[in-house]
Amino acid sequence: MVFLPLPIVVSLLLWLMLISILRGNGEGKANLPFLALLGLSAIQSFLVGLRWGYHVEWLRFALPVMASFLPPLAYASFRSLMNDWRLKSKETLASVTLPPAAIVVVSVTYPVAIDVVIAGLFVGYAFAIVLLGRRGPDGLEEAQFASVTSVHRALYIAAAALCLSACVDIVVLLDFEWAKGENVSAIVRNGNLLGLLLIGLTAWVAGDSKPEKPLAVTEAEPVGPSAEDHEIMARIEDVMARHKFYRDENLNLSRLARKLAVPSRQISNAINRATGGNVSQYINQLRVRDACRLLEETDQSVTSIMFESGFQTKSNFNREFRRITGMNPLAWREREVWTLVSAHKNGHPA
């Protein structure tokens, strides 16, 4: 029987995730940094399996360099969902290439410090990723409204996965110090595969949020609805009522900003102050309202109504529908049917 190390099994799972994204989104639709993150996680997991499952010794030089690409790439992936990000900017290129270069230098000049340096690198980028999430889902302007909440959660999962990987590196260092490295193989195989799997799942969740052309960002206005906020809300409501813009399944904050010719930050602040919620919640409320109308007035299937009102997945549709109405779509339709039957029996036809 062929022995297949668990990290290689995880690698195969990550490759399947990558193929699923590419096949499900079509040509050029997915977020390239997240695809690169998922592919790199798959390669790293495969190499870990070769190194510790089949004892391929020369990989001990390549694995630290490969690992050093993960934190900056995870950071760049979430950073790409913010509207002032540039793929080819000097800052972006430096943030991705400098960590591996530093690891190469440390490996040559002071190899005993490699685990500490990698752990610091992972924790540092984890902290930077957490800082990206401070503005909440509205900070991810380029993420589709249908998935922005999941993407925001994935941001924190990615940070946790990086911290877990840092802990594994520290435990490896301590094992070398206390047990002459007797347990390193088991520690790396089990610890790193969990961290890589979490990073891979993060990339899978967020990988369909495609960054688009960014807009200029303006400073937030003072707290409390202003006359400008009311004007922006009136324009948003007009666009939504006349063009049903909320039905666009790929709608995100940047596209809405371009439609209105208003900076995304101003739209986000106006909706936050006028409704007390974020932009994705506002759009989902419009979508659910539209779905309720279709459930009442048509005989379309729930799935057809889900897509027509702008939702992409049943789980998101059902969750948002229940959050706003307090019941699921089928129960809503049955309630309306029962109301009509009762009215007819009482001599009050609709």
N, C-alpha and C positions, 0 to 999 in steps of 0.2 A: 504493500500500500504506500502510495506517495505521501510523504510528510509535507504538509503545507502550513507554514507558520501563520499564526493569527494575524500579524500585521499585513501579510500578503493578502489574506482574505479581506481585511479592511480596505486595502488598496483596490481590490477588485470592486468592492462596494462603492468606493468613491468614484471609480471610473464609470460605473453604471449611472451614478448620479449625474456625472458630467454629460454622458450621452443623453440622459433623459432631458436635461436642460436644453441641449442643442437641438434635439429632435422636437421638443415641445414648443420651443420659441421660434424656430425657423431661422433663416439666414440673417445674421447680423443684429438680432434683436436683444440678445442677452448682454449683461454687463461684463465687459472683458476682464476687468480686474478680479471680479469674483470667479470667473471661469479659470483664470490663471491661478488663483488661490486654491481652487478645488483640484486642478491638475497637479499643482506642486504638492499638495497634501497627499494625493494618491502616489506620486513618485516617491516622496519621503517615506511613506508607510511601506512601500515595496522595498526600498533600500534598507529600512530597519529590519524587515523580515529576512533579507539576505544576510545582513551583518550578524544578527544574533540568532537566526534560525539555522543558517548554513555556515556561519563563521567565516564570512568573506572579509578577511582582515583589512584589506586595503581601503574598504569603505569607511574605516574609522577616521580617515582624513577628509573624506568627502561629506560625510553626514553633518558635521558641525556647520560647514559652509552652506549646505542645503537648508539646514534648519534656520540659519540666520536670515534667509529670504522670507520666511513665513510671517514674522511680526510686521515688518514694513509693508508687505503685500496685503495683510489683513487690514492694516490702517488705511492704506491707499484705496482699498475696496470701498470702505465706508465713507472715506473722504470724497470719493468720486460721486457720491450721492448728494453732495453739497454744491451749490451753484457757482462757487468761485474756484472750483478745482480745474486744473489743466493737466492732461495726461503727459504732455511733452514739456512741462515747465521744468526749470532747473531744480526747483525745490522737490518736485515729485521724483525726478530721476535720482537726485542725491539721497532722498529718504529711503529708496529701494536698494541702491547700490553701495552706499557707504557701510552699512552693517556687515554684509559679507566681506567687504574689503578689510574691515577691522578684524573680523574673525580670522582671515588668512594671515594677517600680520601677527596676531596673538599666537596662532598655531605655530608660526615659525620662530618667534622671538621668546615666548613664555608659555609653552603649551600647558603647563600645570594650572594656569588660570582660565583655561578655555571654558570650563563649566560655569564658573562664576560670571564670566563676561556674558555668556549666552543667557544665563538666568536673569542678569540685569537687563539685558536687551529685551527679553520677553516681558518682564514686569514693566519696563519703561513704556513700551508700546501699548501694553494693556491699559495703563493709566491714560495714555494719550487717546485711546479709543473710547474709554469711558467719558473723557471730556467732550468728545464729539456728540455724545448723547444727551448733554445737559439741556439742550433746547427742546428735547422731546421729539416726537415723530415729525413735527413741522420743520425741524432742522434738516431733515433729509428731503430737500426740495425736489430732487430728481426721482425719488421712489414713487411708484404708482400708488394712488390712494388705496387701491384694493389690497396692497401688501405692505404698506408703510409701517403699520403697527407691528407686524411680524418681523420686519427688517430691523426695527428699533430694538426689539427684544433680542434678535440675533446679534446685535452689536454687543450687548452685555455678555451673551454666551461666548462670543469670540474672545472677549477680554478675560473671562473665566478660564477658557481653554488655554490661553497664553500663560496665565498664572499657574495653571496646573502643570504645564510643560516646564515652567521655571522650577517648580517644586521637585519635579522628577530629576532635573539636573542637580539640584542641591542634594537630594537623597543619594544620587549616584556618587557625588563627591564624598559624602559622609561614609558611604559603603567602602570606597577605596581607602578611606582613612582608618576605619574601624575593623573592616572585615577583609581587607586585601582584595576587594572587588569580587568576592565570591557570589554576590547576589545581583551583580550589575545586569546580567543578561535578562533575568526575570523582571527586574525593575524597569528597564528600558522597554522591553516588549509590551508589558502591561500598561505602564504609565503613559508612554508616548502614543500608543495606539488609541487610548481614550482621548487624549488631547487632540490628536489628528482627526479622529472621528468627529469630535465636537466642532472643530474648525471646518471640516468638510460639510457637516450638516448646516453650519452657518452659511457657507457659500451656496449651498443648495437652496436654502430658504430665500436668500437675498439675491440669487443670481439672475432673476428675471427682471430686475429693476435697472433699466438701461439709462445711463446718464446722457443728457442732451445738452444742447448749447446753453451755457450759463448766462444768467442775468446779473446786472450790477446789484450789489447789496447796499441797502441804506440802513441807517441806524433806527432802532426801535423808538416808537413814539412814547410819550409819558403814559402811565397806567390810566385806564378809564377811557370809554368811548369818546371820540372827538367828532366834530363835524365832518372831518375828512374820512373817518371810519364809516360814518353813516352813508357818505357818498359812495365809498368803495363797496359797501354792502349792497347798496341800491343797484350798482352796476353789475355786481355778481348775480344778484337775484334776477335782474333783467335778462342777462345772458342765459342763465339756467332755465328761466321760464320760456324764453323764445326759441332757444336752440337746443334745449335739453342736453347741455354740454356735459352734465354729470353722467350721461350714458356711455361716454367714451371710456372703454375699459382700460386704456393706457393713460388716462388722465393723471397728471401729477401737478405739483404746485408750480413748477416752472412753465408748463404748458398753459395753465390757467393765467399766469402772470403775463405771458406773451399775448394771450387772447385779449386781455384787458389793457395791455400796455402799461401795467403797473408793476413795480418791483415786488418780487415774491415776499420779501420781508414785510412790506406794508400790508399785503393781502393777509398774511398769517396773523399779524398783529391786530388787524381790523376784525377778523373772524374770532380771534381769541377773546377780544374785549367785548364784542357785540353778542357773542353766543355763550361764552364761558367754556367753550370746547376748542379742540384743534381743528385744522382744516379737513383732515380725513374724516373726522366724526361728522362734520357739517355736510360733506359730500355724501357720506353713507346715509345720513338722515334723508337727504333728497332722494337717493336711490330707493330706500325703503318705502318712502312715501309714494314713489312712482310704482313700486312693486305692489303695494296695497291697492292702489287704484286698478292695476291690471288684474289682480286677483278678484276684485269685486266686479269688474266690468267685462271681463273676457273669460273664455274657456281654455285659454292657453295653459300648458303644463307649467308646473312650478319651475322646472328647469329652464324652459323657454323664457319665462318671466325673469328668472335670475339673470340670464345673459342680456336680455333686452334692457333691463334697468341698470346695467353697468357692472354687475358682479362677475367674477371669474370662477370662483370655487363655491361649492355647496357649503363647505364648512364656514367660510367667511360670511356668506349670505345668511345662513341660519343663525349664526352668532349675532350679527348686527341686527337682524330682524327681531330676534328675541330681546336683545338689549333695548331696542327702541319701542317695540309694541308689547313686550311681555309675553308673547306667544310665538309659536313657529308658524311658517307660512300656511301649512295645511290647516292648522287650527283657525287661523284668521279667515281663510276661505270658507270653512265649515260654519264658522260663526255668522258670516254674512248670509250663507244659504239658509241657516236656521232662522235668521231675522226675517228674511223674505217669506219663508213658509209660515212663520207665526203671524206676520202681517196679513197674509192672504187668508188664513183661517179666521182672523178677527175682523175680516171685511174691510181691511185697509190695504188694498193692492198698492205696490210700489209704483 
